[in-house]
Amino acid sequence: MTDRELMQQALEKLEFFGHMKSVSKDTQELITTLLGRLAQPEQEPVAWMYVNEDGECEQIEYGNVWLHPGVIPLYAGTKIPEDISCKTHPDAPHGFDRHMSHTLDRYVCECEYWEPSK
């Protein structure tokens, strides 16, 4: 089941129960948010990032690719916050931090949370 199908199913259940009884303001806001999200066109990846077993970016491909666990879709409009940049320390590790990128829903470099030893 895709995220879009899951949102549609949740919206249908919320609307069904909303007709049976009055719903809270929070529930009504959730319904409105889901309606807005579902009204947006589904985004297509603009590129694909190949990630090795160490979580490092091997290469970026454009166009159609063969999907496997090491391939991550990249979407237009995904921005790294301006206040975040790679550390310039010569010992700073650089590469794709898979766990934090999925947690924060954006690209996270390994150096972002790294601190030099004292």
Secondary structure as UniProt FT lines:
FT   HELIX           3..20
FT   HELIX           25..39
FT   STRAND          45..51
FT   TURN            53..54
FT   STRAND          57..61
FT   TURN            69..70
FT   STRAND          71..75
FT   TURN            76..77
FT   TURN            82..83
FT   TURN            90..91
FT   HELIX           98..104
FT   HELIX           110..113
//
